[in-house]
Amino acid sequence: MLVFLIVLLVLWLVLTIVGFAIKGLIWLAIIGIVLFLGTSAIGYVRRKAAKS
């Protein structure tokens, strides 16, 4: 599960970089940031719940 989360985070980061690199795709950068933050939050909550 952790590997899947890391793959998703890398994918969202790449989308964000591509969105900022290409001026017409700023919406892609925004979506990438939102998905990156969402995936990070879900991963944090699941890891914290698994420890306790």
C-alpha positions as CSV (number, residue, x, y, z in Angstrom):
1,M,0.0,0.0,0.0
2,L,2.9,2.4,0.8
3,V,4.4,1.8,-2.6
4,F,1.1,2.7,-4.3
5,L,0.9,5.9,-2.3
6,I,4.4,6.9,-3.3
7,V,3.7,6.2,-6.9
8,L,0.6,8.4,-6.7
9,L,2.5,11.2,-5.1
10,V,5.2,11.1,-7.8
11,L,2.5,11.1,-10.5
12,W,0.8,14.1,-9.0
13,L,4.1,15.9,-8.7
14,V,4.9,15.3,-12.3
15,L,1.5,16.6,-13.3
16,T,2.1,19.7,-11.3
17,I,5.5,20.3,-12.9
18,V,4.1,19.8,-16.4
19,G,1.3,22.1,-15.6
20,F,3.6,24.9,-14.5
21,A,6.0,24.3,-17.4
22,I,3.4,24.7,-20.1
23,K,1.6,28.0,-19.7
24,G,-1.7,26.9,-21.1
25,L,-2.0,24.0,-18.7
26,I,-2.0,25.9,-15.4
27,W,-5.3,24.1,-14.6
28,L,-3.2,20.8,-14.7
29,A,-0.8,22.3,-12.1
30,I,-3.7,23.2,-9.8
31,I,-5.3,19.7,-10.1
32,G,-1.8,18.2,-9.5
33,I,-1.4,20.2,-6.3
34,V,-4.8,19.3,-5.0
35,L,-4.4,15.6,-5.7
36,F,-0.9,15.6,-4.2
37,L,-2.2,17.2,-0.9
38,G,-5.2,14.9,-0.8
39,T,-3.1,11.8,-1.3
40,S,-0.6,13.0,1.3
41,A,-3.4,13.6,3.8
42,I,-4.9,10.2,3.2
43,G,-1.6,8.4,3.5
44,Y,-0.8,10.3,6.8
45,V,-4.1,9.4,8.3
46,R,-3.9,5.7,7.3
47,R,-0.3,5.4,8.6
48,K,-1.2,7.0,11.9
49,A,-4.3,4.8,12.3
50,A,-2.2,1.7,11.6
51,K,0.3,2.5,14.3
52,S,-2.3,2.8,17.0
